[in-house]
């Protein structure tokens, strides 16, 4: 299992249905599946 580098966890994130704050704040303390979608339009 790969871990997310600490410097990425402290980055601000913005998106639909996300809480304001850092990536760390979005993940919480339970195992979480992350899916990144890219729009080419």
N, C-alpha and C positions, 0 to 999 in steps of 0.2 A: 504494500500500500504506500503510495506517495503522499507526502505532506506538502501543504501549501507553504511557501517561504513566508517568514514573519513579516517582511517588508510589504508583501502583497495584502496580508490581512489588515494592515493599517491604512490601506487606501480607501478613499471615499468612493462609494458606489451610488449609482442613480439608475432607477428603472421602475417598471410597472410593478406595483404591489410590494415594493421594498420599503423598509423602514429607513429613515434618514440616518446616515452614519457610515461606518466602515464595513468592510467585508466581514470582519470578525463579529460585528454586531448582528449581521444577518445569519451567521451560522449557528450561533447559540452553543449549547454544550452537548447536544446529541448528534449522532452521526447524520450527515446531510449529503444528499446527492446534488451536485452542481451541474447544470447544463448551460453551456454557452452557445448561443445562436448568433450567427453572423448574417447580416442582410447585405446583399450585393446590389442594391438598387439605387 
